[in-house]
Amino acid sequence: MTSLFVLGILGMGPSEIIIVLIIVLLLFGGKKIPELMKGLGRGVKEFKDASKPEAEGSEIEKK
């Protein structure tokens, strides 16, 4: 739901979203898109993990 809200703010309607998806499909092909999304997901996960404060490090320093 949040992504739809962001796209609404950017002024993209359903027809523009479909056009962008078709262009992405033509550029990368159907076989490459799952690999791209997997890499994107890993990058987001690594970013979230890196932005969290490390609780384990502070416990070791307390001892």
PDBQT receptor file of N, H, CA, C and O in Angstrom, charges set to zero:
ATOM      1  N   MET A   1       0.819  -1.182   0.000  1.00  0.00    +0.000 N 
ATOM      2  CA  MET A   1       0.000   0.000   0.000  1.00  0.00    +0.000 C 
ATOM      3  C   MET A   1       0.867   1.252   0.000  1.00  0.00    +0.000 C 
ATOM      4  O   MET A   1       0.513   2.243  -0.639  1.00  0.00    +0.000 OA
ATOM      5  N   THR A   2       1.977   1.226   0.694  1.00  0.00    +0.000 N 
ATOM      6  H   THR A   2       2.264   0.421   1.214  1.00  0.00    +0.000 HD
ATOM      7  CA  THR A   2       2.859   2.385   0.752  1.00  0.00    +0.000 C 
ATOM      8  C   THR A   2       3.416   2.712  -0.624  1.00  0.00    +0.000 C 
ATOM      9  O   THR A   2       3.521   3.881  -0.995  1.00  0.00    +0.000 OA
ATOM     10  N   SER A   3       3.780   1.663  -1.393  1.00  0.00    +0.000 N 
ATOM     11  H   SER A   3       3.695   0.714  -1.091  1.00  0.00    +0.000 HD
ATOM     12  CA  SER A   3       4.341   1.926  -2.714  1.00  0.00    +0.000 C 
ATOM     13  C   SER A   3       3.305   2.576  -3.628  1.00  0.00    +0.000 C 
ATOM     14  O   SER A   3       3.651   3.413  -4.462  1.00  0.00    +0.000 OA
ATOM     15  N   LEU A   4       2.029   2.192  -3.476  1.00  0.00    +0.000 N 
ATOM     16  H   LEU A   4       1.748   1.512  -2.799  1.00  0.00    +0.000 HD
ATOM     17  CA  LEU A   4       0.991   2.829  -4.281  1.00  0.00    +0.000 C 
ATOM     18  C   LEU A   4       0.834   4.291  -3.900  1.00  0.00    +0.000 C 
ATOM     19  O   LEU A   4       0.580   5.135  -4.759  1.00  0.00    +0.000 OA
ATOM     20  N   PHE A   5       0.982   4.592  -2.629  1.00  0.00    +0.000 N 
ATOM     21  H   PHE A   5       1.188   3.906  -1.931  1.00  0.00    +0.000 HD
ATOM     22  CA  PHE A   5       0.903   5.968  -2.172  1.00  0.00    +0.000 C 
ATOM     23  C   PHE A   5       2.035   6.798  -2.750  1.00  0.00    +0.000 C 
ATOM     24  O   PHE A   5       1.815   7.925  -3.191  1.00  0.00    +0.000 OA
ATOM     25  N   VAL A   6       3.234   6.257  -2.751  1.00  0.00    +0.000 N 
ATOM     26  H   VAL A   6       3.413   5.341  -2.392  1.00  0.00    +0.000 HD
ATOM     27  CA  VAL A   6       4.392   6.965  -3.300  1.00  0.00    +0.000 C 
ATOM     28  C   VAL A   6       4.197   7.200  -4.793  1.00  0.00    +0.000 C 
ATOM     29  O   VAL A   6       4.471   8.293  -5.288  1.00  0.00    +0.000 OA
ATOM     30  N   LEU A   7       3.729   6.188  -5.511  1.00  0.00    +0.000 N 
ATOM     31  H   LEU A   7       3.506   5.300  -5.108  1.00  0.00    +0.000 HD
ATOM     32  CA  LEU A   7       3.491   6.365  -6.940  1.00  0.00    +0.000 C 
ATOM     33  C   LEU A   7       2.401   7.403  -7.198  1.00  0.00    +0.000 C 
ATOM     34  O   LEU A   7       2.452   8.124  -8.194  1.00  0.00    +0.000 OA
ATOM     35  N   GLY A   8       1.425   7.477  -6.313  1.00  0.00    +0.000 N 
ATOM     36  H   GLY A   8       1.383   6.891  -5.504  1.00  0.00    +0.000 HD
ATOM     37  CA  GLY A   8       0.387   8.495  -6.440  1.00  0.00    +0.000 C 
ATOM     38  C   GLY A   8       0.959   9.891  -6.279  1.00  0.00    +0.000 C 
ATOM     39  O   GLY A   8       0.552  10.822  -6.974  1.00  0.00    +0.000 OA
ATOM     40  N   ILE A   9       1.903  10.035  -5.364  1.00  0.00    +0.000 N 
ATOM     41  H   ILE A   9       2.234   9.279  -4.800  1.00  0.00    +0.000 HD
ATOM     42  CA  ILE A   9       2.543  11.334  -5.158  1.00  0.00    +0.000 C 
ATOM     43  C   ILE A   9       3.363  11.718  -6.383  1.00  0.00    +0.000 C 
ATOM     44  O   ILE A   9       3.409  12.887  -6.765  1.00  0.00    +0.000 OA
ATOM     45  N   LEU A  10       4.003  10.741  -6.990  1.00  0.00    +0.000 N 
ATOM     46  H   LEU A  10       3.966   9.791  -6.680  1.00  0.00    +0.000 HD
ATOM     47  CA  LEU A  10       4.822  11.014  -8.165  1.00  0.00    +0.000 C 
ATOM     48  C   LEU A  10       3.986  11.286  -9.409  1.00  0.00    +0.000 C 
ATOM     49  O   LEU A  10       4.530  11.646 -10.453  1.00  0.00    +0.000 OA
ATOM     50  N   GLY A  11       2.689  11.120  -9.310  1.00  0.00    +0.000 N 
ATOM     51  H   GLY A  11       2.247  10.827  -8.462  1.00  0.00    +0.000 HD
ATOM     52  CA  GLY A  11       1.811  11.398 -10.434  1.00  0.00    +0.000 C 
ATOM     53  C   GLY A  11       1.720  10.268 -11.442  1.00  0.00    +0.000 C 
ATOM     54  O   GLY A  11       1.346  10.489 -12.594  1.00  0.00    +0.000 OA
ATOM     55  N   MET A  12       2.059   9.058 -11.018  1.00  0.00    +0.000 N 
ATOM     56  H   MET A  12       2.363   8.878 -10.082  1.00  0.00    +0.000 HD
ATOM     57  CA  MET A  12       1.988   7.917 -11.922  1.00  0.00    +0.000 C 
ATOM     58  C   MET A  12       0.668   7.190 -11.714  1.00  0.00    +0.000 C 
ATOM     59  O   MET A  12       0.349   6.753 -10.608  1.00  0.00    +0.000 OA
ATOM     60  N   GLY A  13      -0.083   7.070 -12.782  1.00  0.00    +0.000 N 
ATOM     61  H   GLY A  13       0.176   7.425 -13.681  1.00  0.00    +0.000 HD
ATOM     62  CA  GLY A  13      -1.326   6.330 -12.735  1.00  0.00    +0.000 C 
ATOM     63  C   GLY A  13      -1.111   4.897 -13.177  1.00  0.00    +0.000 C 
ATOM     64  O   GLY A  13       0.018   4.495 -13.456  1.00  0.00    +0.000 OA
ATOM     65  N   PRO A  14      -2.178   4.127 -13.244  1.00  0.00    +0.000 N 
ATOM     66  CA  PRO A  14      -2.063   2.716 -13.640  1.00  0.00    +0.000 C 
ATOM     67  C   PRO A  14      -1.498   2.523 -15.044  1.00  0.00    +0.000 C 
ATOM     68  O   PRO A  14      -0.734   1.585 -15.276  1.00  0.00    +0.000 OA
ATOM     69  N   SER A  15      -1.856   3.384 -15.970  1.00  0.00    +0.000 N 
ATOM     70  H   SER A  15      -2.477   4.146 -15.781  1.00  0.00    +0.000 HD
ATOM     71  CA  SER A  15      -1.358   3.222 -17.338  1.00  0.00    +0.000 C 
ATOM     72  C   SER A  15       0.151   3.471 -17.414  1.00  0.00    +0.000 C 
ATOM     73  O   SER A  15       0.855   2.774 -18.145  1.00  0.00    +0.000 OA
ATOM     74  N   GLU A  16       0.652   4.459 -16.664  1.00  0.00    +0.000 N 
ATOM     75  H   GLU A  16       0.081   5.025 -16.070  1.00  0.00    +0.000 HD
ATOM     76  CA  GLU A  16       2.092   4.728 -16.661  1.00  0.00    +0.000 C 
ATOM     77  C   GLU A  16       2.866   3.586 -16.022  1.00  0.00    +0.000 C 
ATOM     78  O   GLU A  16       3.953   3.233 -16.480  1.00  0.00    +0.000 OA
ATOM     79  N   ILE A  17       2.307   3.008 -14.967  1.00  0.00    +0.000 N 
ATOM     80  H   ILE A  17       1.424   3.294 -14.595  1.00  0.00    +0.000 HD
ATOM     81  CA  ILE A  17       2.959   1.879 -14.303  1.00  0.00    +0.000 C 
ATOM     82  C   ILE A  17       3.057   0.690 -15.247  1.00  0.00    +0.000 C 
ATOM     83  O   ILE A  17       4.088   0.020 -15.294  1.00  0.00    +0.000 OA
ATOM     84  N   ILE A  18       1.996   0.423 -15.998  1.00  0.00    +0.000 N 
ATOM     85  H   ILE A  18       1.158   0.967 -15.960  1.00  0.00    +0.000 HD
ATOM     86  CA  ILE A  18       1.997  -0.690 -16.952  1.00  0.00    +0.000 C 
ATOM     87  C   ILE A  18       3.041  -0.453 -18.037  1.00  0.00    +0.000 C 
ATOM     88  O   ILE A  18       3.752  -1.379 -18.428  1.00  0.00    +0.000 OA
ATOM     89  N   ILE A  19       3.136   0.772 -18.522  1.00  0.00    +0.000 N 
ATOM     90  H   ILE A  19       2.559   1.524 -18.205  1.00  0.00    +0.000 HD
ATOM     91  CA  ILE A  19       4.126   1.094 -19.558  1.00  0.00    +0.000 C 
ATOM     92  C   ILE A  19       5.541   0.878 -19.027  1.00  0.00    +0.000 C 
ATOM     93  O   ILE A  19       6.383   0.314 -19.727  1.00  0.00    +0.000 OA
ATOM     94  N   VAL A  20       5.811   1.316 -17.806  1.00  0.00    +0.000 N 
ATOM     95  H   VAL A  20       5.128   1.774 -17.237  1.00  0.00    +0.000 HD
ATOM     96  CA  VAL A  20       7.136   1.130 -17.214  1.00  0.00    +0.000 C 
ATOM     97  C   VAL A  20       7.441  -0.352 -17.058  1.00  0.00    +0.000 C 
ATOM     98  O   VAL A  20       8.558  -0.782 -17.346  1.00  0.00    +0.000 OA
ATOM     99  N   LEU A  21       6.470  -1.140 -16.609  1.00  0.00    +0.000 N 
ATOM    100  H   LEU A  21       5.563  -0.790 -16.375  1.00  0.00    +0.000 HD
ATOM    101  CA  LEU A  21       6.677  -2.586 -16.456  1.00  0.00    +0.000 C 
ATOM    102  C   LEU A  21       6.957  -3.261 -17.795  1.00  0.00    +0.000 C 
ATOM    103  O   LEU A  21       7.796  -4.159 -17.870  1.00  0.00    +0.000 OA
ATOM    104  N   ILE A  22       6.271  -2.843 -18.843  1.00  0.00    +0.000 N 
ATOM    105  H   ILE A  22       5.589  -2.113 -18.783  1.00  0.00    +0.000 HD
ATOM    106  CA  ILE A  22       6.521  -3.413 -20.176  1.00  0.00    +0.000 C 
ATOM    107  C   ILE A  22       7.923  -3.061 -20.656  1.00  0.00    +0.000 C 
ATOM    108  O   ILE A  22       8.613  -3.906 -21.226  1.00  0.00    +0.000 OA
ATOM    109  N   ILE A  23       8.346  -1.830 -20.432  1.00  0.00    +0.000 N 
ATOM    110  H   ILE A  23       7.785  -1.144 -19.970  1.00  0.00    +0.000 HD
ATOM    111  CA  ILE A  23       9.695  -1.417 -20.843  1.00  0.00    +0.000 C 
ATOM    112  C   ILE A  23      10.747  -2.218 -20.086  1.00  0.00    +0.000 C 
ATOM    113  O   ILE A  23      11.729  -2.664 -20.680  1.00  0.00    +0.000 OA
ATOM    114  N   VAL A  24      10.555  -2.406 -18.779  1.00  0.00    +0.000 N 
ATOM    115  H   VAL A  24       9.757  -2.044 -18.296  1.00  0.00    +0.000 HD
ATOM    116  CA  VAL A  24      11.501  -3.202 -17.982  1.00  0.00    +0.000 C 
ATOM    117  C   VAL A  24      11.546  -4.630 -18.499  1.00  0.00    +0.000 C 
ATOM    118  O   VAL A  24      12.623  -5.216 -18.609  1.00  0.00    +0.000 OA
ATOM    119  N   LEU A  25      10.393  -5.192 -18.814  1.00  0.00    +0.000 N 
ATOM    120  H   LEU A  25       9.519  -4.715 -18.724  1.00  0.00    +0.000 HD
ATOM    121  CA  LEU A  25      10.330  -6.553 -19.340  1.00  0.00    +0.000 C 
ATOM    122  C   LEU A  25      11.061  -6.658 -20.672  1.00  0.00    +0.000 C 
ATOM    123  O   LEU A  25      11.758  -7.643 -20.913  1.00  0.00    +0.000 OA
ATOM    124  N   LEU A  26      10.916  -5.671 -21.532  1.00  0.00    +0.000 N 
ATOM    125  H   LEU A  26      10.350  -4.870 -21.337  1.00  0.00    +0.000 HD
ATOM    126  CA  LEU A  26      11.601  -5.695 -22.821  1.00  0.00    +0.000 C 
ATOM    127  C   LEU A  26      13.111  -5.518 -22.670  1.00  0.00    +0.000 C 
ATOM    128  O   LEU A  26      13.885  -6.145 -23.394  1.00  0.00    +0.000 OA
ATOM    129  N   LEU A  27      13.530  -4.674 -21.738  1.00  0.00    +0.000 N 
ATOM    130  H   LEU A  27      12.902  -4.165 -21.149  1.00  0.00    +0.000 HD
ATOM    131  CA  LEU A  27      14.956  -4.422 -21.551  1.00  0.00    +0.000 C 
ATOM    132  C   LEU A  27      15.689  -5.616 -20.941  1.00  0.00    +0.000 C 
ATOM    133  O   LEU A  27      16.768  -5.987 -21.404  1.00  0.00    +0.000 OA
ATOM    134  N   PHE A  28      15.109  -6.210 -19.915  1.00  0.00    +0.000 N 
ATOM    135  H   PHE A  28      14.233  -5.908 -19.540  1.00  0.00    +0.000 HD
ATOM    136  CA  PHE A  28      15.808  -7.237 -19.169  1.00  0.00    +0.000 C 
ATOM    137  C   PHE A  28      15.369  -8.656 -19.505  1.00  0.00    +0.000 C 
ATOM    138  O   PHE A  28      16.120  -9.600 -19.261  1.00  0.00    +0.000 OA
ATOM    139  N   GLY A  29      14.190  -8.827 -20.051  1.00  0.00    +0.000 N 
ATOM    140  H   GLY A  29      13.580  -8.059 -20.250  1.00  0.00    +0.000 HD
ATOM    141  CA  GLY A  29      13.703 -10.161 -20.371  1.00  0.00    +0.000 C 
ATOM    142  C   GLY A  29      13.092 -10.831 -19.153  1.00  0.00    +0.000 C 
ATOM    143  O   GLY A  29      13.372 -10.453 -18.015  1.00  0.00    +0.000 OA
ATOM    144  N   GLY A  30      12.264 -11.820 -19.400  1.00  0.00    +0.000 N 
ATOM    145  H   GLY A  30      12.036 -12.127 -20.324  1.00  0.00    +0.000 HD
ATOM    146  CA  GLY A  30      11.541 -12.491 -18.330  1.00  0.00    +0.000 C 
ATOM    147  C   GLY A  30      12.429 -13.314 -17.415  1.00  0.00    +0.000 C 
ATOM    148  O   GLY A  30      12.114 -13.477 -16.236  1.00  0.00    +0.000 OA
ATOM    149  N   LYS A  31      13.522 -13.832 -17.927  1.00  0.00    +0.000 N 
ATOM    150  H   LYS A  31      13.778 -13.700 -18.884  1.00  0.00    +0.000 HD
ATOM    151  CA  LYS A  31      14.378 -14.686 -17.110  1.00  0.00    +0.000 C 
ATOM    152  C   LYS A  31      15.271 -13.884 -16.175  1.00  0.00    +0.000 C 
ATOM    153  O   LYS A  31      15.666 -14.383 -15.121  1.00  0.00    +0.000 OA
ATOM    154  N   LYS A  32      15.586 -12.676 -16.536  1.00  0.00    +0.000 N 
ATOM    155  H   LYS A  32      15.265 -12.271 -17.392  1.00  0.00    +0.000 HD
ATOM    156  CA  LYS A  32      16.535 -11.868 -15.753  1.00  0.00    +0.000 C 
ATOM    157  C   LYS A  32      15.855 -11.113 -14.607  1.00  0.00    +0.000 C 
ATOM    158  O   LYS A  32      16.516 -10.775 -13.626  1.00  0.00    +0.000 OA
ATOM    159  N   ILE A  33      14.567 -10.847 -14.710  1.00  0.00    +0.000 N 
ATOM    160  H   ILE A  33      14.030 -11.122 -15.507  1.00  0.00    +0.000 HD
ATOM    161  CA  ILE A  33      13.871 -10.040 -13.703  1.00  0.00    +0.000 C 
ATOM    162  C   ILE A  33      13.893 -10.688 -12.316  1.00  0.00    +0.000 C 
ATOM    163  O   ILE A  33      14.163  -9.990 -11.339  1.00  0.00    +0.000 OA
ATOM    164  N   PRO A  34      13.616 -12.017 -12.182  1.00  0.00    +0.000 N 
ATOM    165  CA  PRO A  34      13.704 -12.601 -10.828  1.00  0.00    +0.000 C 
ATOM    166  C   PRO A  34      15.091 -12.476 -10.210  1.00  0.00    +0.000 C 
ATOM    167  O   PRO A  34      15.213 -12.271  -9.002  1.00  0.00    +0.000 OA
ATOM    168  N   GLU A  35      16.132 -12.596 -11.020  1.00  0.00    +0.000 N 
ATOM    169  H   GLU A  35      16.033 -12.763 -12.001  1.00  0.00    +0.000 HD
ATOM    170  CA  GLU A  35      17.489 -12.432 -10.504  1.00  0.00    +0.000 C 
ATOM    171  C   GLU A  35      17.724 -11.000 -10.034  1.00  0.00    +0.000 C 
ATOM    172  O   GLU A  35      18.371 -10.781  -9.010  1.00  0.00    +0.000 OA
ATOM    173  N   LEU A  36      17.207 -10.032 -10.771  1.00  0.00    +0.000 N 
ATOM    174  H   LEU A  36      16.681 -10.210 -11.603  1.00  0.00    +0.000 HD
ATOM    175  CA  LEU A  36      17.353  -8.629 -10.378  1.00  0.00    +0.000 C 
ATOM    176  C   LEU A  36      16.620  -8.346  -9.069  1.00  0.00    +0.000 C 
ATOM    177  O   LEU A  36      17.142  -7.650  -8.199  1.00  0.00    +0.000 OA
ATOM    178  N   MET A  37      15.414  -8.884  -8.933  1.00  0.00    +0.000 N 
ATOM    179  H   MET A  37      14.990  -9.449  -9.640  1.00  0.00    +0.000 HD
ATOM    180  CA  MET A  37      14.640  -8.667  -7.715  1.00  0.00    +0.000 C 
ATOM    181  C   MET A  37      15.292  -9.352  -6.516  1.00  0.00    +0.000 C 
ATOM    182  O   MET A  37      15.260  -8.823  -5.405  1.00  0.00    +0.000 OA
ATOM    183  N   LYS A  38      15.880 -10.517  -6.735  1.00  0.00    +0.000 N 
ATOM    184  H   LYS A  38      15.906 -10.947  -7.637  1.00  0.00    +0.000 HD
ATOM    185  CA  LYS A  38      16.579 -11.220  -5.664  1.00  0.00    +0.000 C 
ATOM    186  C   LYS A  38      17.771 -10.394  -5.181  1.00  0.00    +0.000 C 
ATOM    187  O   LYS A  38      17.993 -10.262  -3.977  1.00  0.00    +0.000 OA
ATOM    188  N   GLY A  39      18.526  -9.847  -6.114  1.00  0.00    +0.000 N 
ATOM    189  H   GLY A  39      18.345  -9.954  -7.092  1.00  0.00    +0.000 HD
ATOM    190  CA  GLY A  39      19.659  -8.999  -5.756  1.00  0.00    +0.000 C 
ATOM    191  C   GLY A  39      19.221  -7.737  -5.043  1.00  0.00    +0.000 C 
ATOM    192  O   GLY A  39      19.873  -7.291  -4.100  1.00  0.00    +0.000 OA
ATOM    193  N   LEU A  40      18.115  -7.160  -5.492  1.00  0.00    +0.000 N 
ATOM    194  H   LEU A  40      17.585  -7.523  -6.259  1.00  0.00    +0.000 HD
ATOM    195  CA  LEU A  40      17.589  -5.960  -4.847  1.00  0.00    +0.000 C 
ATOM    196  C   LEU A  40      17.160  -6.274  -3.420  1.00  0.00    +0.000 C 
ATOM    197  O   LEU A  40      17.421  -5.493  -2.505  1.00  0.00    +0.000 OA
ATOM    198  N   GLY A  41      16.508  -7.405  -3.229  1.00  0.00    +0.000 N 
ATOM    199  H   GLY A  41      16.297  -8.039  -3.972  1.00  0.00    +0.000 HD
ATOM    200  CA  GLY A  41      16.086  -7.813  -1.889  1.00  0.00    +0.000 C 
ATOM    201  C   GLY A  41      17.267  -8.032  -0.963  1.00  0.00    +0.000 C 
ATOM    202  O   GLY A  41      17.223  -7.643   0.204  1.00  0.00    +0.000 OA
ATOM    203  N   ARG A  42      18.315  -8.649  -1.469  1.00  0.00    +0.000 N 
ATOM    204  H   ARG A  42      18.350  -8.966  -2.417  1.00  0.00    +0.000 HD
ATOM    205  CA  ARG A  42      19.519  -8.861  -0.657  1.00  0.00    +0.000 C 
ATOM    206  C   ARG A  42      20.156  -7.530  -0.274  1.00  0.00    +0.000 C 
ATOM    207  O   ARG A  42      20.607  -7.349   0.857  1.00  0.00    +0.000 OA
ATOM    208  N   GLY A  43      20.186  -6.604  -1.223  1.00  0.00    +0.000 N 
ATOM    209  H   GLY A  43      19.820  -6.751  -2.142  1.00  0.00    +0.000 HD
ATOM    210  CA  GLY A  43      20.761  -5.290  -0.941  1.00  0.00    +0.000 C 
ATOM    211  C   GLY A  43      19.982  -4.544   0.121  1.00  0.00    +0.000 C 
ATOM    212  O   GLY A  43      20.576  -3.920   1.001  1.00  0.00    +0.000 OA
ATOM    213  N   VAL A  44      18.656  -4.597   0.054  1.00  0.00    +0.000 N 
ATOM    214  H   VAL A  44      18.173  -5.104  -0.661  1.00  0.00    +0.000 HD
ATOM    215  CA  VAL A  44      17.815  -3.934   1.047  1.00  0.00    +0.000 C 
ATOM    216  C   VAL A  44      18.018  -4.580   2.413  1.00  0.00    +0.000 C 
ATOM    217  O   VAL A  44      18.099  -3.881   3.424  1.00  0.00    +0.000 OA
ATOM    218  N   LYS A  45      18.100  -5.910   2.450  1.00  0.00    +0.000 N 
ATOM    219  H   LYS A  45      18.034  -6.477   1.629  1.00  0.00    +0.000 HD
ATOM    220  CA  LYS A  45      18.306  -6.622   3.718  1.00  0.00    +0.000 C 
ATOM    221  C   LYS A  45      19.658  -6.256   4.329  1.00  0.00    +0.000 C 
ATOM    222  O   LYS A  45      19.748  -6.012   5.532  1.00  0.00    +0.000 OA
ATOM    223  N   GLU A  46      20.704  -6.217   3.510  1.00  0.00    +0.000 N 
ATOM    224  H   GLU A  46      20.631  -6.415   2.533  1.00  0.00    +0.000 HD
ATOM    225  CA  GLU A  46      22.022  -5.838   4.013  1.00  0.00    +0.000 C 
ATOM    226  C   GLU A  46      22.036  -4.404   4.527  1.00  0.00    +0.000 C 
ATOM    227  O   GLU A  46      22.678  -4.103   5.533  1.00  0.00    +0.000 OA
ATOM    228  N   PHE A  47      21.319  -3.516   3.827  1.00  0.00    +0.000 N 
ATOM    229  H   PHE A  47      20.797  -3.760   3.010  1.00  0.00    +0.000 HD
ATOM    230  CA  PHE A  47      21.244  -2.126   4.267  1.00  0.00    +0.000 C 
ATOM    231  C   PHE A  47      20.550  -2.018   5.616  1.00  0.00    +0.000 C 
ATOM    232  O   PHE A  47      21.006  -1.288   6.496  1.00  0.00    +0.000 OA
ATOM    233  N   LYS A  48      19.439  -2.748   5.784  1.00  0.00    +0.000 N 
ATOM    234  H   LYS A  48      19.068  -3.342   5.069  1.00  0.00    +0.000 HD
ATOM    235  CA  LYS A  48      18.720  -2.718   7.055  1.00  0.00    +0.000 C 
ATOM    236  C   LYS A  48      19.584  -3.276   8.176  1.00  0.00    +0.000 C 
ATOM    237  O   LYS A  48      19.622  -2.723   9.275  1.00  0.00    +0.000 OA
ATOM    238  N   ASP A  49      20.278  -4.378   7.893  1.00  0.00    +0.000 N 
ATOM    239  H   ASP A  49      20.247  -4.828   7.000  1.00  0.00    +0.000 HD
ATOM    240  CA  ASP A  49      21.146  -4.970   8.903  1.00  0.00    +0.000 C 
ATOM    241  C   ASP A  49      22.282  -4.024   9.287  1.00  0.00    +0.000 C 
ATOM    242  O   ASP A  49      22.646  -3.938  10.460  1.00  0.00    +0.000 OA
ATOM    243  N   ALA A  50      22.836  -3.324   8.325  1.00  0.00    +0.000 N 
ATOM    244  H   ALA A  50      22.541  -3.394   7.372  1.00  0.00    +0.000 HD
ATOM    245  CA  ALA A  50      23.942  -2.409   8.595  1.00  0.00    +0.000 C 
ATOM    246  C   ALA A  50      23.477  -1.164   9.352  1.00  0.00    +0.000 C 
ATOM    247  O   ALA A  50      24.258  -0.565  10.091  1.00  0.00    +0.000 OA
ATOM    248  N   SER A  51      22.225  -0.774   9.176  1.00  0.00    +0.000 N 
ATOM    249  H   SER A  51      21.591  -1.261   8.575  1.00  0.00    +0.000 HD
ATOM    250  CA  SER A  51      21.740   0.438   9.832  1.00  0.00    +0.000 C 
ATOM    251  C   SER A  51      21.286   0.196  11.267  1.00  0.00    +0.000 C 
ATOM    252  O   SER A  51      21.073   1.154  12.011  1.00  0.00    +0.000 OA
ATOM    253  N   LYS A  52      21.131  -1.078  11.676  1.00  0.00    +0.000 N 
ATOM    254  H   LYS A  52      21.304  -1.856  11.072  1.00  0.00    +0.000 HD
ATOM    255  CA  LYS A  52      20.736  -1.390  13.047  1.00  0.00    +0.000 C 
ATOM    256  C   LYS A  52      21.955  -1.282  13.963  1.00  0.00    +0.000 C 
ATOM    257  O   LYS A  52      23.061  -1.668  13.587  1.00  0.00    +0.000 OA
ATOM    258  N   PRO A  53      21.741  -0.759  15.154  1.00  0.00    +0.000 N 
ATOM    259  CA  PRO A  53      22.856  -0.757  16.115  1.00  0.00    +0.000 C 
ATOM    260  C   PRO A  53      23.137  -2.189  16.562  1.00  0.00    +0.000 C 
ATOM    261  O   PRO A  53      22.215  -2.986  16.733  1.00  0.00    +0.000 OA
ATOM    262  N   GLU A  54      24.387  -2.502  16.744  1.00  0.00    +0.000 N 
ATOM    263  H   GLU A  54      25.137  -1.855  16.605  1.00  0.00    +0.000 HD
ATOM    264  CA  GLU A  54      24.762  -3.865  17.105  1.00  0.00    +0.000 C 
ATOM    265  C   GLU A  54      24.629  -4.052  18.603  1.00  0.00    +0.000 C 
ATOM    266  O   GLU A  54      25.366  -3.444  19.378  1.00  0.00    +0.000 OA
ATOM    267  N   ALA A  55      23.691  -4.893  19.012  1.00  0.00    +0.000 N 
ATOM    268  H   ALA A  55      23.092  -5.388  18.383  1.00  0.00    +0.000 HD
ATOM    269  CA  ALA A  55      23.472  -5.168  20.431  1.00  0.00    +0.000 C 
ATOM    270  C   ALA A  55      24.544  -6.104  20.968  1.00  0.00    +0.000 C 
ATOM    271  O   ALA A  55      24.929  -6.000  22.133  1.00  0.00    +0.000 OA
ATOM    272  N   GLU A  56      25.027  -7.013  20.137  1.00  0.00    +0.000 N 
ATOM    273  H   GLU A  56      24.714  -7.097  19.191  1.00  0.00    +0.000 HD
ATOM    274  CA  GLU A  56      26.017  -7.981  20.588  1.00  0.00    +0.000 C 
ATOM    275  C   GLU A  56      27.336  -7.300  20.951  1.00  0.00    +0.000 C 
ATOM    276  O   GLU A  56      27.969  -7.667  21.941  1.00  0.00    +0.000 OA
ATOM    277  N   GLY A  57      27.745  -6.336  20.180  1.00  0.00    +0.000 N 
ATOM    278  H   GLY A  57      27.231  -6.038  19.375  1.00  0.00    +0.000 HD
ATOM    279  CA  GLY A  57      28.988  -5.631  20.445  1.00  0.00    +0.000 C 
ATOM    280  C   GLY A  57      28.943  -4.878  21.764  1.00  0.00    +0.000 C 
ATOM    281  O   GLY A  57      29.944  -4.832  22.479  1.00  0.00    +0.000 OA
ATOM    282  N   SER A  58      27.812  -4.292  22.099  1.00  0.00    +0.000 N 
ATOM    283  H   SER A  58      26.999  -4.329  21.518  1.00  0.00    +0.000 HD
ATOM    284  CA  SER A  58      27.711  -3.544  23.349  1.00  0.00    +0.000 C 
ATOM    285  C   SER A  58      27.702  -4.480  24.544  1.00  0.00    +0.000 C 
ATOM    286  O   SER A  58      28.194  -4.106  25.608  1.00  0.00    +0.000 OA
ATOM    287  N   GLU A  59      27.156  -5.694  24.407  1.00  0.00    +0.000 N 
ATOM    288  H   GLU A  59      26.756  -5.998  23.543  1.00  0.00    +0.000 HD
ATOM    289  CA  GLU A  59      27.162  -6.656  25.506  1.00  0.00    +0.000 C 
ATOM    290  C   GLU A  59      28.580  -7.130  25.798  1.00  0.00    +0.000 C 
ATOM    291  O   GLU A  59      28.950  -7.315  26.957  1.00  0.00    +0.000 OA
ATOM    292  N   ILE A  60      29.354  -7.322  24.769  1.00  0.00    +0.000 N 
ATOM    293  H   ILE A  60      29.053  -7.171  23.828  1.00  0.00    +0.000 HD
ATOM    294  CA  ILE A  60      30.737  -7.775  24.943  1.00  0.00    +0.000 C 
ATOM    295  C   ILE A  60      31.555  -6.677  25.631  1.00  0.00    +0.000 C 
ATOM    296  O   ILE A  60      32.391  -6.965  26.488  1.00  0.00    +0.000 OA
ATOM    297  N   GLU A  61      31.313  -5.438  25.258  1.00  0.00    +0.000 N 
ATOM    298  H   GLU A  61      30.633  -5.204  24.562  1.00  0.00    +0.000 HD
ATOM    299  CA  GLU A  61      32.052  -4.320  25.863  1.00  0.00    +0.000 C 
ATOM    300  C   GLU A  61      31.695  -4.151  27.334  1.00  0.00    +0.000 C 
ATOM    301  O   GLU A  61      32.543  -3.723  28.118  1.00  0.00    +0.000 OA
ATOM    302  N   LYS A  62      30.462  -4.473  27.734  1.00  0.00    +0.000 N 
ATOM    303  H   LYS A  62      29.773  -4.820  27.098  1.00  0.00    +0.000 HD
ATOM    304  CA  LYS A  62      30.046  -4.336  29.131  1.00  0.00    +0.000 C 
ATOM    305  C   LYS A  62      30.763  -5.319  30.034  1.00  0.00    +0.000 C 
ATOM    306  O   LYS A  62      31.046  -5.001  31.189  1.00  0.00    +0.000 OA
ATOM    307  N   LYS A  63      31.063  -6.515  29.528  1.00  0.00    +0.000 N 
ATOM    308  H   LYS A  63      30.833  -6.774  28.589  1.00  0.00    +0.000 HD
ATOM    309  CA  LYS A  63      31.731  -7.537  30.329  1.00  0.00    +0.000 C 
ATOM    310  C   LYS A  63      33.147  -7.179  30.478  1.00  0.00    +0.000 C 
ATOM    311  O   LYS A  63      33.904  -7.906  31.122  1.00  0.00    +0.000 OA
TER     312      LYS A  63
